[in-house]
Amino acid sequence: MQNLNWTSEFDAAITVCDEKAIIISMNDKACKTFEKYGGKNLIGKSLYDCHNEKSQQAINELLSSGKKNIYSIEKNGIKKLIHQSPWYKEGKIAGLVELSIEIPFEMEHFVRKID
């Protein structure tokens, strides 16, 4: 079986931390997105050091509760969907994954019916 590293060039920023909020992985887009803060050099750093007190509390809540945090933001003329969710190892929270996906300002929404 081939080693498929699909995340490296995926067109959304993917950042992963462990259960202590230490960044353990960033794909190319995440490194570029956070370039002015250190980019790839953020791997091994704490998320708590990169965020204000309110965000630190949110990180702590996500790591302890297993809840998800999903919202949209606009920054520098770009709208993004942010999806922060725990990842698990052997049924226990092992850290968080953040997906930051650029989305259009106007976007279609579909309601699918189940047959």
N, C-alpha and C positions, 0 to 999 in steps of 0.2 A: 504494500500500500504506500502511495506517495505521501510525503509530508505536504499538506495543502495549507499554506499560510495566506488565506484569503483576506485577512484583516489588514495586512500591511499597506496595500494600495487601495483599500476600500474608501469610497468618497464620502465618508463621515468620520468625524473624530471619535476614536474609541480610546478611553482611558480606563485602566483597571487598577484597583488598589486591593491590598490584603485586609485582613480583619483588624489590623492596627492602623489603617488608613495610610499605609505606605504605598506609594505608586509603584506597581510592579510591571506595568506594560503600557505602552502608548503606541498607536499605529502612526504611520507617516503623517496623516492629516492632523492628528492630535499634536504631534511634535511641531508641526508648522503653525497650528492655531495658537499654541502656547510658547512660540519661539522667543518672544520678548521677555518671557519669564524663565527661560532656561531650556525650553524645548526638550530634547531627549535627556538632557541632564537632570530633568525633574524626576526621572526614574530613580527610586531609592529615597526620595524626599517624602515628607508627610503632607497629606492634603490639608491638615490643620495649619501648616505654615503658609499655605497658599490662599487662605480664605479668612474673611472677617469673622467676628464672634457669632453672628447670626448663622452664617453658613457652617461654621464649625459645629454649632448645636444641631443643625439639620443633618450633617454627616454622622454625628454621634447617634442621632435618632434612627437613621436608616440602618446603621450597623447593628444597633441593639434590637430594633423592632422587626426588621425584615420588610418594612414597607417600601413602596416605590415612590419616587418623586418625579412627576412629569409636568412640564410646562413649556411655554414658548417664550422666546426673548427676541428683542431687536437690538442689534449693536452694530455700529458703523455701517448702517444701511443694509444689513443682512439679517433676515429673520431665521431663527433656528428653533427646532424642536429639541428639547433636552429631556433625555430619559435616563434616570438614575435608578438602578435596581441592584439588589444584592445578588451575588452568585454564591453557590453552595458547593461544599465538598463533604461527602458522607453525611448529608442532611443538615449540616451546620453552616451558618453564614461564614463564608471565607473571605468576604470583601465586597466591594461595589464595582459595578460597571457603569460608566457614563457614556452614552451615545449622544453626540451633538451633530444633528442633521440639518443642513441648510434646506429651507423650504421656501416656496414662493409666497409672496404676500397675499395673493389671491389664489386659492386652491380649491379644486372641486372636492366635494364630500359626497359619498355615496352611501345609501342605506340599502343593504342587501337583504333580500327576503330569503328565508329558509323555506325550501319546498317541502 
